[in-house]
Amino acid sequence: MDFELNDEQKAMKDATRRFADEVLAPAAQGIDEADETNLELVGQLAELGYLGLTIPEEYDGAGLDTVTYAMCMEELSRGCASTALVVSINLSLIADAILKFGTDEQRQKYLPGLATGEAIGCFVLTEPEAGTDAGAVQTTAVRDGDDYVINGTKCFITNASFAKTFLVFASTDPEAGSKGLSCFIADGGTDGLKVDKRFDKLGIRGADVREVHLEDCRVPAANMLGEEGKGLKIALTVLDGGRIGIAAQAVGIAQAALDEAVKYSAERKQFGRTINKFQATQFKLADMALAVDSARLLYLRAACLKDKGDRFSVESAMAKLAASRAANYVANQAVQIHGGYGYMKEYTVERLFRDARITEIYEGTSEVQKMVISSALLQD
Ligand SMILES: Cc1cc2nc3c(=O)[nH]c(=O)nc-3n(C[C@H](O)[C@H](O)[C@H](O)COP(=O)(O)OP(=O)(O)OC[C@H]3O[C@@H](n4cnc5c(N)ncnc54)[C@H](O)[C@@H]3O)c2cc1C
């Protein structure tokens, strides 16, 4: 087992760390207050190649591995978790789906736009009545000549207002339940594809999360991704990979909270000494560091397995479960170490505490990760 990163991985991690420190972190508080995606920063991420990090070079991406991607996600999220989320969805959920399940024509048509950021992706699965139970999607896609006509309402769709590549899940055979789900690539701006209400959120306030309505939205039959009826399989497959990115995001949030707590504990004085001189604080910091590092190792293991082409569903579920727990625990402790100041908006840990919460919910709640892990344990 080799824990050493290669030169390219080290260089990317260092460069991303610098970008996060110099550009993202100073902007993060303002993004949270503005409650909107900073598209200028997304543009910078695109220019620097982050939106195409794992997309093969033949499609204008950088062709890097999952380990590098996940480490970059951690560093970007350490700076600003909302902005980093754009990268994760674009690569793990959209580009990976098209790479794995797309035809040559679909790859040629869509991957370059995803890689350069000209046609950023969004993942259009969740509905008001279909969350964890993704197979309960009620949106329908009915064949009409060379097209499918899609109707339905989706909620909680990240990136929707600026995305141009929509991966839409709809039922082509409602009688068949979850086996009737199919997946389509719809271009942003298509008639009948309406991006609507922006959700007002607890955290990751810089992420653009919307309702999406499909009203007689015509998508060419050639834009079906994979086979008819295989939509749920596509969704579950890409979510396995997506969880590595969310685990890395959670570790980035946790690391930022730990860094803030270490710094503050060396500055704040009570009883005539800095609070880091109290063993109670030191032990908190030790436990926080342990949580961050163990979660990091878990996402790296899952990323390594993905790069080797091995199965990684259980490992990515474990990574996400542990990392999202770590993010919430560490951010909570970091607030505690800041005392009353940690509860105030001027202090970064207040935002990190709110940003951490979502990592236990999206791309499969913690309960879902436990289902994935336990069902593997209980297999005959
Ligand atoms: C900020 C944000 C961004 C998002 N971005 C996207 C996006 O880009 N695209 C997209 O498609 N979706 C997105 N989502 C949706 C997200 O993936 C869902 O919210 C999540 O999967 C949970 O679904 P739900 O909210 O309907 O909760 P529910 O499924 O209603 O779950 C409620 C509770 O019940 C538990 N539960 C449900 N079923 C079971 C079970 N069988 N056993 C045990 N417990 C169970 C859940 O774990 C949870 O605790 C986003 C959500 C948020 C909040």
The ligand as a MOL file (V3000), in Angstrom:
LIG
                    3D

  0  0  0     0  0            999 V3000
M  V30 BEGIN CTAB
M  V30 COUNTS 53 58 0 0 0
M  V30 BEGIN ATOM
M  V30 1 C -29.0730 21.8330 -0.9190 0
M  V30 2 C -29.5530 20.6460 -1.6640 0
M  V30 3 C -29.0750 20.3920 -2.9460 0
M  V30 4 C -29.5480 19.2910 -3.6600 0
M  V30 5 N -29.1260 19.1080 -4.9680 0
M  V30 6 C -29.7410 18.1430 -5.7260 0
M  V30 7 C -29.4730 18.0450 -7.1400 0
M  V30 8 O -28.6470 18.7810 -7.7010 0
M  V30 9 N -30.1630 17.1300 -7.8520 0
M  V30 10 C -31.0830 16.2970 -7.2880 0
M  V30 11 O -31.6790 15.5010 -8.0090 0
M  V30 12 N -31.3400 16.3580 -5.9530 0
M  V30 13 C -30.7030 17.2640 -5.1610 0
M  V30 14 N -30.9740 17.3570 -3.8210 0
M  V30 15 C -31.9280 16.4280 -3.2350 0
M  V30 16 C -31.3200 15.4610 -2.2110 0
M  V30 17 O -30.5370 14.5040 -2.8370 0
M  V30 18 C -32.4890 14.8950 -1.3820 0
M  V30 19 O -32.9460 15.9530 -0.5690 0
M  V30 20 C -32.0960 13.6940 -0.5710 0
M  V30 21 O -31.8240 12.6030 -1.4120 0
M  V30 22 C -33.1840 13.2900 0.4200 0
M  V30 23 O -34.4500 13.2680 -0.1640 0
M  V30 24 P -35.6710 14.0390 0.5470 0
M  V30 25 O -35.1980 15.4230 0.8220 0
M  V30 26 O -36.8820 13.8830 -0.2650 0
M  V30 27 O -35.8290 13.3090 1.9410 0
M  V30 28 P -36.7020 11.9730 2.2160 0
M  V30 29 O -36.3620 10.9390 1.2020 0
M  V30 30 O -38.1110 12.3510 2.3980 0
M  V30 31 O -36.0950 11.5060 3.6040 0
M  V30 32 C -36.5130 12.0450 4.8550 0
M  V30 33 C -35.8170 11.2550 5.9590 0
M  V30 34 O -36.2650 9.8890 5.9130 0
M  V30 35 C -35.1510 9.0340 5.8010 0
M  V30 36 N -35.5140 7.8700 4.9950 0
M  V30 37 C -36.1460 7.8400 3.7950 0
M  V30 38 N -36.2920 6.5970 3.3570 0
M  V30 39 C -35.7490 5.7900 4.3080 0
M  V30 40 C -35.5810 4.3900 4.4420 0
M  V30 41 N -35.9990 3.5180 3.5100 0
M  V30 42 N -34.9800 3.9060 5.5580 0
M  V30 43 C -34.5260 4.7630 6.5230 0
M  V30 44 N -34.6490 6.0990 6.4400 0
M  V30 45 C -35.2400 6.6130 5.3530 0
M  V30 46 C -34.0710 9.8640 5.1350 0
M  V30 47 O -32.7610 9.3350 5.3820 0
M  V30 48 C -34.2970 11.2110 5.7970 0
M  V30 49 O -33.6730 11.2390 7.0520 0
M  V30 50 C -30.4810 18.4220 -3.0690 0
M  V30 51 C -30.9420 18.6770 -1.7660 0
M  V30 52 C -30.5120 19.7670 -1.0780 0
M  V30 53 C -31.0700 20.0340 0.2860 0
M  V30 END ATOM
M  V30 BEGIN BOND
M  V30 1 1 1 2
M  V30 2 1 2 3
M  V30 3 2 2 52
M  V30 4 2 3 4
M  V30 5 1 4 5
M  V30 6 1 4 50
M  V30 7 2 5 6
M  V30 8 1 6 7
M  V30 9 1 6 13
M  V30 10 2 7 8
M  V30 11 1 7 9
M  V30 12 1 9 10
M  V30 13 2 10 11
M  V30 14 1 10 12
M  V30 15 2 12 13
M  V30 16 1 13 14
M  V30 17 1 14 15
M  V30 18 1 14 50
M  V30 19 1 15 16
M  V30 20 1 16 17
M  V30 21 1 16 18
M  V30 22 1 18 19
M  V30 23 1 18 20
M  V30 24 1 20 21
M  V30 25 1 20 22
M  V30 26 1 22 23
M  V30 27 1 23 24
M  V30 28 2 24 25
M  V30 29 1 24 26
M  V30 30 1 24 27
M  V30 31 1 27 28
M  V30 32 2 28 29
M  V30 33 1 28 30
M  V30 34 1 28 31
M  V30 35 1 31 32
M  V30 36 1 32 33
M  V30 37 1 33 34
M  V30 38 1 33 48
M  V30 39 1 34 35
M  V30 40 1 35 36
M  V30 41 1 35 46
M  V30 42 1 36 37
M  V30 43 1 36 45
M  V30 44 2 37 38
M  V30 45 1 38 39
M  V30 46 1 39 40
M  V30 47 2 39 45
M  V30 48 1 40 41
M  V30 49 2 40 42
M  V30 50 1 42 43
M  V30 51 2 43 44
M  V30 52 1 44 45
M  V30 53 1 46 47
M  V30 54 1 46 48
M  V30 55 1 48 49
M  V30 56 2 50 51
M  V30 57 1 51 52
M  V30 58 1 52 53
M  V30 END BOND
M  V30 END CTAB
M  END
